[in-house]
Amino acid sequence: MNRIGDTGSREDWHREWVQTADRLFAIGRTCEDAGHKVSAREAYFRASTYYQVSYFPLFGSPVDPWLVDAFGKETESFLCAAKLNPSPIEPVDIPFEGASLPAYFLKPDTHATRRPTILHINGYDGNINEMYFAHGPAAMSRNYNCLLLDGPGQGRCLIRDGLPMRPDWETVVQTAIDYLISCPDVDPDRIVLAGWSFGGYLAPRAAAFEKRIAALIADPGLWDLKPDLKPYGLSDEAIRRFPEIDRSVFSRWEEKLRSPEADPMMHWKIVQRGLWVHGVESLFDLICELGRYELSPYVSQIECPTLLTAAEGDSLGVQADTLFAALRCPKTLIRFSEAEGANGHCEALGRRLYHQRVFDWLDKTLGLI
């Protein structure tokens, strides 16, 4: 961070993190060539993380070639580490609507044993490389398989293939479960669907339609994404008629977001990230698109046992109560607090406590204890 400075540009940020990642990748190569497999694996994993950190400021459409290159190096580094991992990490491509979904299939060991399997789906900014660290080791140490999956709007699907996010995530999950059912190491009666961050919407949406799921986890539980239109100064009549209104109403707001005086984080969240992820061109189009992300019409169709989380200080986690109240299936809501050290988005500061509580619930729910 000292090399970037307080006034560093996004190019400075990218350059310094890539240089750090390159250095770690070279250490990994040296250690691997010398037969130090653990040191090599750890260096490769760190390099993968640093490559990912480098490209967040480059989000946006058209996709920056530097972002594409850093993502490629991130994945290469992760795969170098995966080859040296004591537990299997198998890269797979699942055919999907003329394209493919990248995934990693994780197993506790190489034994041909049918095990309970967690299908983990991502959120907005992550990918399957990053997702491994948050979910993989905890699951494998408890004798679970994992399939870590990126779908449209995530990871390679977005960066390389240009597939935007979509609300009907049941299409993605149904394809992934078809794959899992075909795997000899998967217990077809104990397939769990878990989503974190924005996956807290995507997983419940899919579970409303996919009935081969033995349990559902939403971390945190999310609800309809329809934005509040009142801050944009629309009249009650315009809000009632939306989107059948004059789209120029949003022009001044978009001009502010795109101006040099715009709050950098808001510019990044909406202009660089939101428009890109959803494959739209304007603020008006983004608001219309987000309105398509609804759970309320489908939540009564969720039948499997469901666990929701809500962490103190997580701005998304406040929606968990709404989802919990609407569920008609066996349901559990686990709250995490700052006092426990597990506050923040997706319990980022207390993942071990998250794993303890969630897997204890899952073991019991699946009849493993």
BALOBA-1460 file (C-alpha; in Angstrom, 3 decimals):
// residues 369
<rec num="1" residu="m" x="0.000" y="0.000" z="0.000"/>
<rec num="2" residu="n" x="2.923" y="2.358" z="0.640"/>
<rec num="3" residu="r" x="3.942" y="1.962" z="-3.007"/>
<rec num="4" residu="i" x="0.475" y="3.019" z="-4.160"/>
<rec num="5" residu="g" x="0.035" y="5.999" z="-1.848"/>
<rec num="6" residu="d" x="-3.087" y="7.930" z="-0.911"/>
<rec num="7" residu="t" x="-3.371" y="9.531" z="-4.354"/>
<rec num="8" residu="g" x="-2.519" y="6.479" z="-6.435"/>
<rec num="9" residu="s" x="-4.551" y="5.731" z="-9.543"/>
<rec num="10" residu="r" x="-6.317" y="2.506" z="-10.355"/>
<rec num="11" residu="e" x="-3.427" y="1.765" z="-12.723"/>
<rec num="12" residu="d" x="-0.999" y="2.169" z="-9.798"/>
<rec num="13" residu="w" x="-3.112" y="-0.183" z="-7.698"/>
<rec num="14" residu="h" x="-3.214" y="-2.788" z="-10.461"/>
<rec num="15" residu="r" x="0.496" y="-2.574" z="-11.232"/>
<rec num="16" residu="e" x="1.671" y="-2.966" z="-7.636"/>
<rec num="17" residu="w" x="-0.614" y="-5.887" z="-6.833"/>
<rec num="18" residu="v" x="0.324" y="-7.683" z="-10.052"/>
<rec num="19" residu="q" x="4.002" y="-7.213" z="-9.291"/>
<rec num="20" residu="t" x="3.438" y="-8.667" z="-5.817"/>
<rec num="21" residu="a" x="1.513" y="-11.595" z="-7.286"/>
<rec num="22" residu="d" x="4.219" y="-12.188" z="-9.912"/>
<rec num="23" residu="r" x="6.818" y="-12.341" z="-7.145"/>
<rec num="24" residu="l" x="4.784" y="-14.914" z="-5.202"/>
<rec num="25" residu="f" x="4.162" y="-16.976" z="-8.330"/>
<rec num="26" residu="a" x="7.905" y="-17.070" z="-9.007"/>
<rec num="27" residu="i" x="8.506" y="-18.221" z="-5.425"/>
<rec num="28" residu="g" x="5.967" y="-20.974" z="-5.995"/>
<rec num="29" residu="r" x="7.809" y="-22.152" z="-9.109"/>
<rec num="30" residu="t" x="11.147" y="-22.164" z="-7.296"/>
<rec num="31" residu="c" x="9.753" y="-24.093" z="-4.347"/>
<rec num="32" residu="e" x="7.990" y="-26.596" z="-6.586"/>
<rec num="33" residu="d" x="11.131" y="-27.220" z="-8.645"/>
<rec num="34" residu="a" x="13.036" y="-27.857" z="-5.412"/>
<rec num="35" residu="g" x="10.434" y="-30.320" z="-4.177"/>
<rec num="36" residu="h" x="8.939" y="-28.093" z="-1.447"/>
<rec num="37" residu="k" x="5.316" y="-28.821" z="-2.281"/>
<rec num="38" residu="v" x="3.659" y="-27.195" z="0.726"/>
<rec num="39" residu="s" x="5.625" y="-23.961" z="0.339"/>
<rec num="40" residu="a" x="4.882" y="-23.948" z="-3.380"/>
<rec num="41" residu="r" x="1.173" y="-24.495" z="-2.860"/>
<rec num="42" residu="e" x="0.941" y="-21.707" z="-0.318"/>
<rec num="43" residu="a" x="2.805" y="-19.283" z="-2.585"/>
<rec num="44" residu="y" x="0.578" y="-20.132" z="-5.553"/>
<rec num="45" residu="f" x="-2.575" y="-19.653" z="-3.476"/>
<rec num="46" residu="r" x="-1.367" y="-16.254" z="-2.279"/>
<rec num="47" residu="a" x="-0.431" y="-15.231" z="-5.810"/>
<rec num="48" residu="s" x="-3.912" y="-16.165" z="-6.998"/>
<rec num="49" residu="t" x="-5.490" y="-13.955" z="-4.339"/>
<rec num="50" residu="y" x="-3.236" y="-11.002" z="-5.167"/>
<rec num="51" residu="y" x="-3.979" y="-11.219" z="-8.885"/>
<rec num="52" residu="q" x="-7.670" y="-11.027" z="-8.038"/>
<rec num="53" residu="v" x="-7.182" y="-8.030" z="-5.754"/>
<rec num="54" residu="s" x="-5.376" y="-6.225" z="-8.583"/>
<rec num="55" residu="y" x="-8.306" y="-6.002" z="-10.965"/>
<rec num="56" residu="f" x="-11.280" y="-4.837" z="-8.887"/>
<rec num="57" residu="p" x="-10.751" y="-1.175" z="-9.854"/>
<rec num="58" residu="l" x="-10.744" y="-2.196" z="-13.535"/>
<rec num="59" residu="f" x="-14.333" y="-3.501" z="-13.540"/>
<rec num="60" residu="g" x="-16.509" y="-2.295" z="-16.385"/>
<rec num="61" residu="s" x="-17.510" y="-2.708" z="-19.996"/>
<rec num="62" residu="p" x="-15.764" y="-2.960" z="-22.391"/>
<rec num="63" residu="v" x="-13.616" y="-5.358" z="-20.408"/>
<rec num="64" residu="d" x="-10.119" y="-4.035" z="-19.742"/>
<rec num="65" residu="p" x="-7.403" y="-6.285" z="-21.245"/>
<rec num="66" residu="w" x="-5.409" y="-5.873" z="-18.020"/>
<rec num="67" residu="l" x="-8.355" y="-7.367" z="-16.106"/>
<rec num="68" residu="v" x="-8.559" y="-10.325" z="-18.487"/>
<rec num="69" residu="d" x="-4.826" y="-10.944" z="-18.189"/>
<rec num="70" residu="a" x="-4.845" y="-10.733" z="-14.380"/>
<rec num="71" residu="f" x="-7.835" y="-13.085" z="-14.169"/>
<rec num="72" residu="g" x="-6.010" y="-15.576" z="-16.380"/>
<rec num="73" residu="k" x="-2.978" y="-15.423" z="-14.083"/>
<rec num="74" residu="e" x="-5.206" y="-15.750" z="-11.029"/>
<rec num="75" residu="t" x="-6.701" y="-18.956" z="-12.396"/>
<rec num="76" residu="e" x="-3.320" y="-20.309" z="-13.517"/>
<rec num="77" residu="s" x="-1.900" y="-19.726" z="-10.039"/>
<rec num="78" residu="f" x="-4.857" y="-21.419" z="-8.388"/>
<rec num="79" residu="l" x="-4.580" y="-24.460" z="-10.642"/>
<rec num="80" residu="c" x="-0.854" y="-24.728" z="-9.903"/>
<rec num="81" residu="a" x="-1.727" y="-24.840" z="-6.206"/>
<rec num="82" residu="a" x="-4.591" y="-27.266" z="-6.787"/>
<rec num="83" residu="k" x="-2.239" y="-29.836" z="-8.323"/>
<rec num="84" residu="l" x="-0.245" y="-29.815" z="-5.088"/>
<rec num="85" residu="n" x="-3.213" y="-29.930" z="-2.724"/>
<rec num="86" residu="p" x="-3.490" y="-33.033" z="-0.494"/>
<rec num="87" residu="s" x="-7.253" y="-33.181" z="-1.143"/>
<rec num="88" residu="p" x="-8.439" y="-33.339" z="-4.762"/>
<rec num="89" residu="i" x="-9.436" y="-30.092" z="-6.498"/>
<rec num="90" residu="e" x="-10.703" y="-31.034" z="-9.942"/>
<rec num="91" residu="p" x="-11.479" y="-28.313" z="-12.501"/>
<rec num="92" residu="v" x="-14.586" y="-29.118" z="-14.517"/>
<rec num="93" residu="d" x="-16.601" y="-27.398" z="-17.249"/>
<rec num="94" residu="i" x="-20.341" y="-27.982" z="-17.171"/>
<rec num="95" residu="p" x="-22.092" y="-27.462" z="-20.537"/>
<rec num="96" residu="f" x="-24.722" y="-24.716" z="-20.367"/>
<rec num="97" residu="e" x="-26.790" y="-23.223" z="-23.189"/>
<rec num="98" residu="g" x="-24.051" y="-23.443" z="-25.796"/>
<rec num="99" residu="a" x="-21.356" y="-22.268" z="-23.371"/>
<rec num="100" residu="s" x="-19.975" y="-23.781" z="-20.156"/>
<rec num="101" residu="l" x="-19.890" y="-23.077" z="-16.448"/>
<rec num="102" residu="p" x="-16.495" y="-23.286" z="-14.708"/>
<rec num="103" residu="a" x="-16.421" y="-25.248" z="-11.477"/>
<rec num="104" residu="y" x="-14.087" y="-27.003" z="-9.047"/>
<rec num="105" residu="f" x="-15.108" y="-30.390" z="-7.659"/>
<rec num="106" residu="l" x="-13.556" y="-30.927" z="-4.228"/>
<rec num="107" residu="k" x="-13.327" y="-34.236" z="-2.360"/>
<rec num="108" residu="p" x="-11.908" y="-35.019" z="1.088"/>
<rec num="109" residu="d" x="-9.753" y="-37.785" z="-0.390"/>
<rec num="110" residu="t" x="-9.362" y="-40.002" z="-3.440"/>
<rec num="111" residu="h" x="-11.542" y="-42.846" z="-2.166"/>
<rec num="112" residu="a" x="-14.546" y="-43.739" z="-4.328"/>
<rec num="113" residu="t" x="-17.184" y="-43.025" z="-1.697"/>
<rec num="114" residu="r" x="-20.641" y="-41.483" z="-2.089"/>
<rec num="115" residu="r" x="-20.664" y="-38.429" z="0.131"/>
<rec num="116" residu="p" x="-22.983" y="-35.523" z="0.910"/>
<rec num="117" residu="t" x="-22.126" y="-32.711" z="-1.484"/>
<rec num="118" residu="i" x="-22.533" y="-28.947" z="-1.253"/>
<rec num="119" residu="l" x="-23.167" y="-26.965" z="-4.419"/>
<rec num="120" residu="h" x="-21.779" y="-23.507" z="-3.609"/>
<rec num="121" residu="i" x="-22.762" y="-20.573" z="-5.791"/>
<rec num="122" residu="n" x="-21.184" y="-17.169" z="-5.786"/>
<rec num="123" residu="g" x="-22.207" y="-13.544" z="-5.504"/>
<rec num="124" residu="y" x="-21.359" y="-10.385" z="-7.375"/>
<rec num="125" residu="d" x="-17.609" y="-9.863" z="-7.168"/>
<rec num="126" residu="g" x="-16.108" y="-13.243" z="-6.398"/>
<rec num="127" residu="n" x="-15.209" y="-16.313" z="-8.387"/>
<rec num="128" residu="i" x="-14.527" y="-19.987" z="-7.753"/>
<rec num="129" residu="n" x="-10.851" y="-19.349" z="-6.996"/>
<rec num="130" residu="e" x="-11.684" y="-17.033" z="-4.110"/>
<rec num="131" residu="m" x="-14.656" y="-19.151" z="-3.045"/>
<rec num="132" residu="y" x="-12.382" y="-22.118" z="-2.329"/>
<rec num="133" residu="f" x="-10.807" y="-20.459" z="0.709"/>
<rec num="134" residu="a" x="-14.157" y="-19.538" z="2.282"/>
<rec num="135" residu="h" x="-15.822" y="-22.923" z="1.808"/>
<rec num="136" residu="g" x="-13.577" y="-25.735" z="0.592"/>
<rec num="137" residu="p" x="-11.303" y="-26.705" z="3.491"/>
<rec num="138" residu="a" x="-14.109" y="-26.431" z="6.058"/>
<rec num="139" residu="a" x="-16.342" y="-28.777" z="4.053"/>
<rec num="140" residu="m" x="-13.667" y="-31.332" z="3.188"/>
<rec num="141" residu="s" x="-12.478" y="-31.543" z="6.791"/>
<rec num="142" residu="r" x="-16.040" y="-32.595" z="7.687"/>
<rec num="143" residu="n" x="-16.182" y="-35.257" z="4.957"/>
<rec num="144" residu="y" x="-18.293" y="-33.272" z="2.483"/>
<rec num="145" residu="n" x="-17.683" y="-32.893" z="-1.241"/>
<rec num="146" residu="c" x="-18.062" y="-29.419" z="-2.746"/>
<rec num="147" residu="l" x="-18.849" y="-28.163" z="-6.201"/>
<rec num="148" residu="l" x="-17.811" y="-24.514" z="-6.419"/>
<rec num="149" residu="l" x="-19.633" y="-22.928" z="-9.338"/>
<rec num="150" residu="d" x="-19.573" y="-19.666" z="-11.288"/>
<rec num="151" residu="g" x="-22.570" y="-18.876" z="-13.451"/>
<rec num="152" residu="p" x="-23.572" y="-16.011" z="-15.756"/>
<rec num="153" residu="g" x="-22.387" y="-12.661" z="-14.411"/>
<rec num="154" residu="q" x="-19.595" y="-14.257" z="-12.376"/>
<rec num="155" residu="g" x="-15.915" y="-15.077" z="-12.866"/>
<rec num="156" residu="r" x="-14.941" y="-16.473" z="-16.238"/>
<rec num="157" residu="c" x="-18.530" y="-16.424" z="-17.489"/>
<rec num="158" residu="l" x="-18.517" y="-12.634" z="-17.230"/>
<rec num="159" residu="i" x="-14.872" y="-11.741" z="-17.813"/>
<rec num="160" residu="r" x="-14.065" y="-14.045" z="-20.720"/>
<rec num="161" residu="d" x="-17.415" y="-15.168" z="-22.112"/>
<rec num="162" residu="g" x="-19.444" y="-11.972" z="-21.637"/>
<rec num="163" residu="l" x="-22.442" y="-13.727" z="-20.058"/>
<rec num="164" residu="p" x="-24.378" y="-11.253" z="-17.870"/>
<rec num="165" residu="m" x="-26.211" y="-12.041" z="-14.653"/>
<rec num="166" residu="r" x="-29.739" y="-13.455" z="-14.925"/>
<rec num="167" residu="p" x="-32.553" y="-13.807" z="-12.383"/>
<rec num="168" residu="d" x="-33.701" y="-17.317" z="-13.323"/>
<rec num="169" residu="w" x="-30.885" y="-19.033" z="-11.475"/>
<rec num="170" residu="e" x="-32.835" y="-22.268" z="-11.382"/>
<rec num="171" residu="t" x="-31.592" y="-22.888" z="-14.935"/>
<rec num="172" residu="v" x="-27.998" y="-22.746" z="-13.707"/>
<rec num="173" residu="v" x="-28.567" y="-24.886" z="-10.613"/>
<rec num="174" residu="q" x="-30.567" y="-27.533" z="-12.448"/>
<rec num="175" residu="t" x="-27.674" y="-27.964" z="-14.897"/>
<rec num="176" residu="a" x="-25.151" y="-28.230" z="-12.068"/>
<rec num="177" residu="i" x="-27.223" y="-30.800" z="-10.181"/>
<rec num="178" residu="d" x="-27.600" y="-32.851" z="-13.358"/>
<rec num="179" residu="y" x="-23.797" y="-32.982" z="-13.362"/>
<rec num="180" residu="l" x="-23.586" y="-33.931" z="-9.680"/>
<rec num="181" residu="i" x="-26.155" y="-36.705" z="-10.051"/>
<rec num="182" residu="s" x="-23.887" y="-38.250" z="-12.689"/>
<rec num="183" residu="c" x="-20.842" y="-38.305" z="-10.368"/>
<rec num="184" residu="p" x="-20.189" y="-41.656" z="-8.636"/>
<rec num="185" residu="d" x="-18.773" y="-39.869" z="-5.565"/>
<rec num="186" residu="v" x="-21.996" y="-37.924" z="-4.864"/>
<rec num="187" residu="d" x="-24.829" y="-39.115" z="-2.631"/>
<rec num="188" residu="p" x="-27.817" y="-37.984" z="-4.743"/>
<rec num="189" residu="d" x="-30.063" y="-37.821" z="-1.671"/>
<rec num="190" residu="r" x="-27.755" y="-35.427" z="0.178"/>
<rec num="191" residu="i" x="-27.087" y="-32.563" z="-2.229"/>
<rec num="192" residu="v" x="-27.039" y="-29.181" z="-0.487"/>
<rec num="193" residu="l" x="-27.405" y="-25.818" z="-2.233"/>
<rec num="194" residu="a" x="-25.571" y="-22.894" z="-0.644"/>
<rec num="195" residu="g" x="-25.219" y="-19.312" z="-1.810"/>
<rec num="196" residu="w" x="-23.250" y="-16.505" z="-0.226"/>
<rec num="197" residu="s" x="-23.447" y="-12.738" z="-0.720"/>
<rec num="198" residu="f" x="-25.666" y="-12.173" z="-3.781"/>
<rec num="199" residu="g" x="-25.930" y="-15.951" z="-3.856"/>
<rec num="200" residu="g" x="-28.262" y="-15.432" z="-0.888"/>
<rec num="201" residu="y" x="-30.834" y="-14.466" z="-3.509"/>
<rec num="202" residu="l" x="-29.733" y="-16.827" z="-6.281"/>
<rec num="203" residu="a" x="-29.803" y="-20.008" z="-4.172"/>
<rec num="204" residu="p" x="-33.313" y="-19.550" z="-2.709"/>
<rec num="205" residu="r" x="-34.625" y="-18.577" z="-6.140"/>
<rec num="206" residu="a" x="-33.231" y="-21.819" z="-7.575"/>
<rec num="207" residu="a" x="-34.488" y="-23.895" z="-4.647"/>
<rec num="208" residu="a" x="-38.043" y="-22.824" z="-5.393"/>
<rec num="209" residu="f" x="-37.854" y="-24.822" z="-8.631"/>
<rec num="210" residu="e" x="-35.210" y="-27.515" z="-8.033"/>
<rec num="211" residu="k" x="-36.565" y="-30.339" z="-5.878"/>
<rec num="212" residu="r" x="-33.449" y="-32.532" z="-5.762"/>
<rec num="213" residu="i" x="-31.995" y="-30.371" z="-2.998"/>
<rec num="214" residu="a" x="-31.844" y="-31.889" z="0.480"/>
<rec num="215" residu="a" x="-31.089" y="-28.576" z="2.229"/>
<rec num="216" residu="l" x="-30.636" y="-24.889" z="1.406"/>
<rec num="217" residu="i" x="-28.250" y="-22.333" z="2.922"/>
<rec num="218" residu="a" x="-28.490" y="-18.591" z="2.173"/>
<rec num="219" residu="d" x="-25.645" y="-16.507" z="3.631"/>
<rec num="220" residu="p" x="-27.251" y="-14.043" z="4.131"/>
<rec num="221" residu="g" x="-30.893" y="-14.557" z="3.248"/>
<rec num="222" residu="l" x="-31.960" y="-11.962" z="0.665"/>
<rec num="223" residu="w" x="-35.296" y="-10.776" z="-0.686"/>
<rec num="224" residu="d" x="-36.599" y="-8.967" z="-3.783"/>
<rec num="225" residu="l" x="-34.059" y="-6.624" z="-5.330"/>
<rec num="226" residu="k" x="-36.495" y="-4.032" z="-6.684"/>
<rec num="227" residu="p" x="-34.862" y="-0.672" z="-5.895"/>
<rec num="228" residu="d" x="-36.571" y="2.059" z="-3.901"/>
<rec num="229" residu="l" x="-37.467" y="4.756" z="-6.441"/>
<rec num="230" residu="k" x="-38.353" y="7.525" z="-3.974"/>
<rec num="231" residu="p" x="-34.761" y="8.858" z="-3.627"/>
<rec num="232" residu="y" x="-34.806" y="9.613" z="-7.379"/>
<rec num="233" residu="g" x="-37.512" y="12.230" z="-6.913"/>
<rec num="234" residu="l" x="-40.239" y="10.363" z="-8.797"/>
<rec num="235" residu="s" x="-43.848" y="11.179" z="-8.068"/>
<rec num="236" residu="d" x="-46.152" y="8.547" z="-6.609"/>
<rec num="237" residu="e" x="-47.832" y="8.309" z="-9.997"/>
<rec num="238" residu="a" x="-44.492" y="7.758" z="-11.779"/>
<rec num="239" residu="i" x="-43.514" y="5.077" z="-9.268"/>
<rec num="240" residu="r" x="-46.847" y="3.347" z="-9.834"/>
<rec num="241" residu="r" x="-46.398" y="3.381" z="-13.614"/>
<rec num="242" residu="f" x="-42.688" y="2.458" z="-13.638"/>
<rec num="243" residu="p" x="-41.100" y="1.435" z="-15.996"/>
<rec num="244" residu="e" x="-43.663" y="3.048" z="-18.324"/>
<rec num="245" residu="i" x="-42.240" y="6.524" z="-17.721"/>
<rec num="246" residu="d" x="-39.881" y="8.939" z="-19.435"/>
<rec num="247" residu="r" x="-36.433" y="7.394" z="-18.892"/>
<rec num="248" residu="s" x="-34.815" y="10.843" z="-19.091"/>
<rec num="249" residu="v" x="-35.931" y="11.305" z="-15.467"/>
<rec num="250" residu="f" x="-32.795" y="9.366" z="-14.523"/>
<rec num="251" residu="s" x="-30.439" y="11.297" z="-16.812"/>
<rec num="252" residu="r" x="-29.274" y="13.814" z="-14.227"/>
<rec num="253" residu="w" x="-28.596" y="11.061" z="-11.718"/>
<rec num="254" residu="e" x="-26.534" y="9.128" z="-14.232"/>
<rec num="255" residu="e" x="-24.628" y="12.260" z="-15.228"/>
<rec num="256" residu="k" x="-23.709" y="12.748" z="-11.574"/>
<rec num="257" residu="l" x="-22.577" y="9.129" z="-11.261"/>
<rec num="258" residu="r" x="-20.380" y="9.430" z="-14.346"/>
<rec num="259" residu="s" x="-18.903" y="12.838" z="-13.499"/>
<rec num="260" residu="p" x="-15.399" y="13.345" z="-12.026"/>
<rec num="261" residu="e" x="-17.073" y="14.630" z="-8.850"/>
<rec num="262" residu="a" x="-19.000" y="11.410" z="-8.285"/>
<rec num="263" residu="d" x="-18.369" y="9.402" z="-5.143"/>
<rec num="264" residu="p" x="-15.750" y="6.857" z="-6.312"/>
<rec num="265" residu="m" x="-17.388" y="3.914" z="-4.577"/>
<rec num="266" residu="m" x="-20.857" y="4.715" z="-5.926"/>
<rec num="267" residu="h" x="-19.374" y="5.136" z="-9.424"/>
<rec num="268" residu="w" x="-17.681" y="1.752" z="-9.077"/>
<rec num="269" residu="k" x="-20.737" y="-0.036" z="-7.669"/>
<rec num="270" residu="i" x="-23.211" y="1.235" z="-10.250"/>
<rec num="271" residu="v" x="-21.375" y="2.354" z="-13.391"/>
<rec num="272" residu="q" x="-18.409" y="-0.028" z="-13.381"/>
<rec num="273" residu="r" x="-19.870" y="-3.060" z="-11.652"/>
<rec num="274" residu="g" x="-23.675" y="-2.933" z="-11.857"/>
<rec num="275" residu="l" x="-24.010" y="-2.073" z="-15.548"/>
<rec num="276" residu="w" x="-21.308" y="-4.573" z="-16.505"/>
<rec num="277" residu="v" x="-22.558" y="-7.501" z="-14.429"/>
<rec num="278" residu="h" x="-26.131" y="-7.099" z="-15.657"/>
<rec num="279" residu="g" x="-25.223" y="-6.334" z="-19.266"/>
<rec num="280" residu="v" x="-27.096" y="-3.019" z="-19.470"/>
<rec num="281" residu="e" x="-26.122" y="0.452" z="-20.677"/>
<rec num="282" residu="s" x="-27.855" y="2.923" z="-18.368"/>
<rec num="283" residu="l" x="-29.051" y="3.534" z="-14.823"/>
<rec num="284" residu="f" x="-32.660" y="3.289" z="-16.006"/>
<rec num="285" residu="d" x="-31.989" y="-0.106" z="-17.591"/>
<rec num="286" residu="l" x="-30.216" y="-1.319" z="-14.449"/>
<rec num="287" residu="i" x="-33.152" y="-0.374" z="-12.230"/>
<rec num="288" residu="c" x="-35.520" y="-2.157" z="-14.600"/>
<rec num="289" residu="e" x="-33.294" y="-5.237" z="-14.632"/>
<rec num="290" residu="l" x="-32.986" y="-5.403" z="-10.839"/>
<rec num="291" residu="g" x="-36.775" y="-5.357" z="-10.627"/>
<rec num="292" residu="r" x="-36.768" y="-8.786" z="-12.296"/>
<rec num="293" residu="y" x="-34.952" y="-10.319" z="-9.311"/>
<rec num="294" residu="e" x="-37.880" y="-11.434" z="-7.197"/>
<rec num="295" residu="l" x="-38.289" y="-14.132" z="-4.572"/>
<rec num="296" residu="s" x="-41.706" y="-13.098" z="-3.311"/>
<rec num="297" residu="p" x="-43.682" y="-14.857" z="-6.090"/>
<rec num="298" residu="y" x="-41.788" y="-18.127" z="-5.595"/>
<rec num="299" residu="v" x="-40.772" y="-18.364" z="-1.940"/>
<rec num="300" residu="s" x="-43.740" y="-20.583" z="-1.015"/>
<rec num="301" residu="q" x="-42.373" y="-23.203" z="-3.434"/>
<rec num="302" residu="i" x="-39.226" y="-23.784" z="-1.349"/>
<rec num="303" residu="e" x="-39.781" y="-27.103" z="0.413"/>
<rec num="304" residu="c" x="-36.405" y="-28.302" z="1.713"/>
<rec num="305" residu="p" x="-35.002" y="-27.457" z="5.162"/>
<rec num="306" residu="t" x="-33.517" y="-23.980" z="4.922"/>
<rec num="307" residu="l" x="-30.892" y="-22.128" z="6.935"/>
<rec num="308" residu="l" x="-30.551" y="-18.346" z="6.726"/>
<rec num="309" residu="t" x="-27.794" y="-16.253" z="8.269"/>
<rec num="310" residu="a" x="-27.798" y="-12.620" z="9.362"/>
<rec num="311" residu="a" x="-24.611" y="-10.966" z="10.596"/>
<rec num="312" residu="e" x="-24.534" y="-7.762" z="12.591"/>
<rec num="313" residu="g" x="-23.266" y="-4.924" z="10.438"/>
<rec num="314" residu="d" x="-24.086" y="-6.659" z="7.154"/>
<rec num="315" residu="s" x="-26.246" y="-4.246" z="5.140"/>
<rec num="316" residu="l" x="-27.631" y="-7.158" z="3.124"/>
<rec num="317" residu="g" x="-28.304" y="-9.373" z="6.125"/>
<rec num="318" residu="v" x="-31.202" y="-7.180" z="7.277"/>
<rec num="319" residu="q" x="-33.301" y="-8.820" z="4.533"/>
<rec num="320" residu="a" x="-33.034" y="-12.243" z="6.172"/>
<rec num="321" residu="d" x="-35.970" y="-11.573" z="8.508"/>
<rec num="322" residu="t" x="-38.276" y="-10.868" z="5.563"/>
<rec num="323" residu="l" x="-37.283" y="-14.067" z="3.793"/>
<rec num="324" residu="f" x="-37.502" y="-16.074" z="7.005"/>
<rec num="325" residu="a" x="-41.054" y="-14.876" z="7.693"/>
<rec num="326" residu="a" x="-42.150" y="-15.809" z="4.163"/>
<rec num="327" residu="l" x="-40.711" y="-19.337" z="4.156"/>
<rec num="328" residu="r" x="-43.174" y="-22.211" z="4.653"/>
<rec num="329" residu="c" x="-40.560" y="-24.981" z="4.856"/>
<rec num="330" residu="p" x="-38.598" y="-26.175" z="7.915"/>
<rec num="331" residu="k" x="-36.421" y="-23.152" z="8.630"/>
<rec num="332" residu="t" x="-33.670" y="-21.833" z="10.867"/>
<rec num="333" residu="l" x="-32.196" y="-18.330" z="11.206"/>
<rec num="334" residu="i" x="-28.749" y="-17.981" z="12.763"/>
<rec num="335" residu="r" x="-27.599" y="-14.522" z="13.827"/>
<rec num="336" residu="f" x="-23.953" y="-13.541" z="14.206"/>
<rec num="337" residu="s" x="-22.810" y="-10.603" z="16.300"/>
<rec num="338" residu="e" x="-19.912" y="-8.236" z="16.618"/>
<rec num="339" residu="a" x="-19.412" y="-9.417" z="20.199"/>
<rec num="340" residu="e" x="-18.698" y="-12.893" z="18.807"/>
<rec num="341" residu="g" x="-16.267" y="-11.485" z="16.253"/>
<rec num="342" residu="a" x="-18.453" y="-12.693" z="13.385"/>
<rec num="343" residu="n" x="-19.893" y="-9.422" z="12.145"/>
<rec num="344" residu="g" x="-19.637" y="-7.957" z="8.659"/>
<rec num="345" residu="h" x="-20.695" y="-9.172" z="5.269"/>
<rec num="346" residu="c" x="-20.962" y="-12.972" z="5.167"/>
<rec num="347" residu="e" x="-19.403" y="-13.234" z="8.646"/>
<rec num="348" residu="a" x="-16.083" y="-12.257" z="7.067"/>
<rec num="349" residu="l" x="-14.438" y="-11.710" z="10.448"/>
<rec num="350" residu="g" x="-15.623" y="-14.995" z="11.944"/>
<rec num="351" residu="r" x="-15.774" y="-17.707" z="9.311"/>
<rec num="352" residu="r" x="-14.763" y="-20.458" z="11.740"/>
<rec num="353" residu="l" x="-17.766" y="-19.672" z="13.913"/>
<rec num="354" residu="y" x="-19.916" y="-19.617" z="10.782"/>
<rec num="355" residu="h" x="-18.618" y="-23.043" z="9.752"/>
<rec num="356" residu="q" x="-19.162" y="-24.513" z="13.206"/>
<rec num="357" residu="r" x="-22.794" y="-23.435" z="13.421"/>
<rec num="358" residu="v" x="-23.733" y="-24.095" z="9.810"/>
<rec num="359" residu="f" x="-22.123" y="-27.522" z="9.530"/>
<rec num="360" residu="d" x="-23.521" y="-28.594" z="12.900"/>
<rec num="361" residu="w" x="-26.975" y="-27.705" z="11.544"/>
<rec num="362" residu="l" x="-26.245" y="-29.445" z="8.269"/>
<rec num="363" residu="d" x="-24.960" y="-32.641" z="9.891"/>
<rec num="364" residu="k" x="-28.158" y="-32.910" z="11.885"/>
<rec num="365" residu="t" x="-30.445" y="-31.937" z="9.007"/>
<rec num="366" residu="l" x="-28.937" y="-34.554" z="6.682"/>
<rec num="367" residu="g" x="-29.064" y="-37.248" z="9.366"/>
<rec num="368" residu="l" x="-25.288" y="-37.624" z="9.542"/>
<rec num="369" residu="i" x="-25.210" y="-37.630" z="13.339"/>
